[in-house]
Amino acid sequence: MKTCLIIEDNAIVRGITVDILTQLGIETIETDSADVAIAHCVKMKPDLVMLDWDLPSMKALDFLQGVGDLEPSMRPMIMLCATENDHKQFSLAKAAGAEHHILKPFDKMRLEDKLMQIGMLPKAENQAHFGKEETAARGDKNKHARA
């Protein structure tokens, strides 16, 4: 069974993420602190870390640097979870070791699609949930929601 370490200081977001991942058959480990998370990475060797960008105390980039200091075999795949579509933020995180990112809020369908894209879940027979038409429709819907 795949495992995911969720590093999120918001208990509601963390709980929703745990529920979605559990429904998808992924075992979860959760913490609200990046300080504790590095020790979890060493001890529990998760397959994936979902890392909130805006953390109190130890910041996401500090966590990424700490994980980067681990032996390559100990480093999990890391997905940055952010509330803003900030390409500079994503570039910084990617350079520091976060290979993937997802925007919050996300629902089960969007997270499942992302997990299939990055190899944490097997791809559905019809590929991902989002076809080109559905992705375009969601994009149009999101444009209206932000306006």
NORPE-V822108 format. One record per helix or strand of 2 or more residues. SS is the DSSP state (H for helix, E for strand). FROM is the first residue (numbers start at 1). LEN is the number of residues. If there is no record, write none. Layout:
<<SS/FROM/LEN> <SS/FROM/LEN>>
This chain:
<<E/3/5> <H/11/13> <E/27/5> <H/34/11> <E/48/5> <H/60/9> <H/72/3> <E/77/6> <H/87/10> <E/100/4> <H/108/10> <H/132/15>>
